[in-house]
C-alpha cells in the first residue's frame, strides 16, 4: 500500500496493523513494510482506544475489545483461535473443514456457527449481531461476484466495524511481489491489539520468526540460479486447466523463503489460470501436491495419492522432470496459500525436503 501506516492511539503503536477499509476502490499493497514505527508509551495490549488506519486514511477506532466477531473465512477465524480470542467469534463464512486445524483448535472451530459455506449473504451478515466483521476478500471482489456486499454506511448503521486482513484482502493489488511473511505477522499483531491478546500475538510472531530465521540461515544464501524451481499444483482447483500461484499470493513468499523459485513468480496477481503447456515449458524441479484437508490423515493421503497418480499418468505431465524423478511434496494447501501461523511451518517443511541435511 502506498501509505499503509498503522497506529495504536494508546502507547503501543503497531507497525503494520490490520487494514480497516481496503475496499474495492483501494490500491493497497499487502507486501510493503514502510509502516511507521512505535511512538512512546506503555505498550499495554489492554489499553484502549486502539485505532487502525488504512491506506486511504480511513480510520477504525476500538474503544474496547470487540465482543461479537464474525469472520469472512477460515483465515481470520484461525488467527483469532490461535490468539485465544475464539470465544468472541459468533459466526463465519467459508468454515474450515473438519480436521483442518490441530486438536482443540479444530474442536473450537467446529463449534463456531456457520453463517454460510461461502460468502455470507448481506442481510445475514448485517443481522448477525456482530460488532466486528473481519473481511478477507477486498481485492477479490468476492461480495460483488457472489452476492451484494454491505456498504460501509450499512455496516455503520448495523453497528458493525468492518476491517480487513491486509495479508490477504489487499494482496492482489500489491505494487510489488509478496516475498516475506511480514504482512501475516502484522495482522497477528494487529488482531492481538484489537482483541486484547497482544502477549499471545507476540509469542506467535516470535515463533514464526524463529523458524524463518533458521531456514534463512541454512539456505538463504543459495544463489538464485542454483535454487530449485517449484510448482504448486492446486489439485482441488481442477486438472483441466491448472491454477498458478502468482507473486502476490502468500504462497510465493512461502516458496521463496524456503529457498525455491516459484515457476510462476513472473505472474502479477494472486492466482491465474494457465495451460499445461505453460507448466511443461517451466518443467519444475519439484511439485507440491496442493490438496485441501479432508479431515483425516488417511483421507489426505488418499487425495495426495490421487494427485500424484494424475501427474504421473497424464500424457501432458508425465514427462515433467519432477514427475519422472518422483519429486513431490505432500504439504496441505491451507498452510501454503492461506495466510497464517502455519505458513512458517510450510517454509520449514519445504526447505527440509529441498535441502536435506541443511535445515534442522
N, C-alpha and C positions, 0 to 999 in steps of 0.2 A: 504494500500500500504506500501511496505517496507520503502520507503523514500519519501513519498509524502510531499515535503516541498514546500510551495507556497510563492513567494516573489513578492512584487511590487518594481521595481527598483527605484521608487521615494520613498518619505518618508514613505508612508502608506503601509507597508508590511502587507499582509493579511494572517492570519493563515488559511490554508486550502482553497486555491483558486481552481478555475475551472481547471480540468485536461486538459492538452493540448498535447495529444498524447498517451492515454491509449489504443493503438491499440490491435489487437488480439494477439500480441506477449507479451503484458504486463502481469504482475501478480499483478495488482493493488488491492487495498483494499479501499472500499468506507467507511468503518466504523471506521477506525483508527483516532486518534486525536493527533498524535505525530508531528504535524506541528511546524515549528519554530515560535517563537514569533516575534512581531514587532521590527523593528530597528528604530533608531532615525529619526525624520523628521517631516514635517508639517502635513502629513496625508490628503492632499487636494485631493479629488476624481478626480479633473480635471487635476492633474499632470500626465504627460506622459514623457518618455515611461513607460508602465506597462508590466512587464514580468511575465508569468506564467510558472511554471516548473513542469513536470510530474514525475512519479515515476522512470522513466528510465533516468532522467536528461535532456531530450529534452526540449528546451525552445521555447516559442512563445512570441514574443515581439510586443506590440502595441504602435506605435509612436503617435497615436491619436485614438480617438474613431472610431470604425467601422461605416460605413455609410449605408452599404447594407448587411443585415444579412439574412441568410437562416437557418431555424431550422429544425431538423430532425423529430420532432413530437410536440405534444401539450404541453409536459412538459416544454421544454425550451422556447417555444413561450409564454406560460402563465407567466413564470417568467419575461420575457422581458416586457410584457404588464403591469405587476404589478409594475415594476420598472419605468415605464414611457418611455421606450425605444421602444415601439411598432412601432413608425414611422420609425424606422430603418429596420424593417423586411420586406423583399421583397418577401418572399415565404416560404412555409413549406411543409413537408410531414406529414402523419398521422394527418390531421387537427382535432381540437376539434369539437365535434358535436354541432349543433346549440342549444343554451341554456345551454351548459355545464358551461360556465363562467357567473358570475353575471353582470347584467346591461351593462354599457358602455364597459366593458372588452369584453363581448361577441360580441358587435357590432364591436369593433376593430378587434377581432379575425376573424370574418366573412369577413372582408374586405381584409385580407391577402390572397395573391394569393396562390392557392393550386397547388403545383408542382407535387404532387402525393397523392393519397389516402392512399398509403402505403409507402414503401421505395422509395425515389426519384431516378429515373434512373440516372446512372452515367453521361451520356452525358448532360442530362438536368441540373444536378447539376453543372457540370463544366462550362456550358454555361449560367448560371443564372445571371452572373454579380455580384455575391456576393463577398464581401471582407472578410467575415467570415461565416463559417459553424459550427453551434453548434450541435454536434452529441450526441445522447443518447444511441447508440446501440453497443458500442465497445465490451462489454463482451457477447452480444447476437449473434454476428456474423451475424447481420441482412443483411449486404451487401453481404457476401458470400452466405447466404442462399436464398436471394431473388433478386439476380442480382449482377453484379460486383460493388464493392465499389472502388472509386478512390484511387490510391496510394498517399502517401504523396508527391511524386515527381509530380504527376499530379495536386494535389491541388496547389502546389507551382507554377507550370507553368501557372496555370489559375489565379494566384494572389489571391488565397483564403486561408486564415488562417483557420486551422482546429483544433477545440477544442472539448473537451468532458465534459459533466456534470458528475462529479465524484459520485454524489449521485445515479446515475442510470447506467451509462455506465460501471462502474467497479464493481458494487455491487456483481455480481455473482462470481467474482474472489476474493472477500474479504477473508482474512485469519481468520476472526472472525465474529460472528453474528452481524448484524446491530441492535443496541439496543437503539439508540437515533437519533435525527434529526440534529446532528452536520454537517453531510455532506451536507444536504439540505441547512442549514444556511450558510455554507461555499460557496456553489455555488451561493447563492443570493449575498453574499458579493463580490465574485469574479466578477460576471456579473456587479455588480454596479461599481466596479473599472474599468473594461474594457470599459463600456459604458458611464462612467462619471456620474453615478447616485448613488453614494455611500451614499448620505444622505437618499435617499428613501430606499436603501438596509438596512441601519442601522435601519430605522423605521420598516421595515417588520420583520427583525430578532428580534427586541425588542418585537414586538407584539407576535411573536411565543413563545419566551422565557417566556413571562408573563403568557400565557395560560398554557404552560407545567409546569412551576413552581407552579402554583396554583393547578394543578391536583396532582403533586407530593407531595405537602404539605398535601393534603387531603387524598391520598390513597397510596402514595409511600412507606409508612412503613408497608403495609399489608404483612404479611409473605407469602412466595412463595406458600406454601401448602394450604393457605386459599384463594388464588386468583382464581376466576372462570376460567374454561377452555373455549376456544374460537376458533371457526372455521369460517374462511372466505370462504363463499360459492360463488364462481365465477360463477354465473348463466349463464352469457353470454359466458363462455368458453365451455358450454355444460353440459348436465346432465348424459350422458352415463358413462363418467369417470371423476370424479372431479379433478380440478386443485388445488393443495395445495399451499398455500403461505409459502415459506420456510424462513429460518433465515437470508438470505442475501437480502431479499426484504424489502423495506422501511415499508411495512405493518407490518412486525414483530416488528419494533420499535414502530409503532403506537399502536399496540395491547398491547405490554409490558408497554409502558408509561402510558396507560390508566388503568393499574392495573389488566390486564388479562394475561392468559397464552395461547399463540398460540399453538394449539394441534400438529402442525407440526414444532415446533421450533427445533426439532432434525434433520430436513432435511437440509443438507448443499446445498445452492444454492439459486436461487430466486424463481422459480416456479418448480413444479414437478407434473406430473400426478400420481394419486394414485387410489386405488379402493375404492368403497363404504364400503367394508369390513374394510378398514383401518379407515375410518371415524367412522363407527359403533364401532370399538374397542376403539376409543378415547372417544366416547359418550360425546361430548362437552356440557357444561352448557349453552352456548349461541352460536347462529349462526348469523353471519352478512349476510344479503342478498345482495351480491355484484352485483349490477345492474348498468350498464353504463347509463349515462344521455341520456334520449330520447328526450330532447328538451322542455319539459313542465312538470309541476308538475303532471298533470293528467296522462300523458303517463308514467311518472316514477312510480307513484303509481300503475298503472296497471301492470307494469313489476314486481314491488315488490310483488303484489298480486299473480302473476303467479309463482314466485319463491317460495313463502311461500306455496302455494297450492301444488306445486310439492313435496316439502319436507314432507308435512303433509299427502299426499295421496299415495306416492310411498311406495311399500311394504318394500323396503330396508331401508328407512329412517324414516318412520312414528313412529317407536318405539324409536327413539332417545329422550333422556331426553329433549333437547331443543324444539323438535317438539311437544312432548306431553304437555309440560308446556307453549308453546307459547312464548318462549324466543328468539325472533328475533329482530334484529336491522336493520332498513332501512336507511342505510348510503351508498351513492353512491360509486362505485368502485374507481372513479378517485381520490377522496380525501384520499383514503386509500392506493392505490397501485402506484400512480404517485407522485413522489417526488415534493413537492411544499409547498407554504404557507399554504394551507388548510389542510395539514397533522396535524397541531396543532389543527385545528377545529375538526378533526375527533377524536383525542385523547380526547378532552374535551367532545364531544358528547357520545363517548363510555363510558367514566368514569361516566358521569351523569346517564347513563342507568344502569350500573352495580353496582354503589354505590349511590343509590338515597338518597338525603339529605346531602351527604358528600361533593359533588362538587357543588360550587355555579354557 
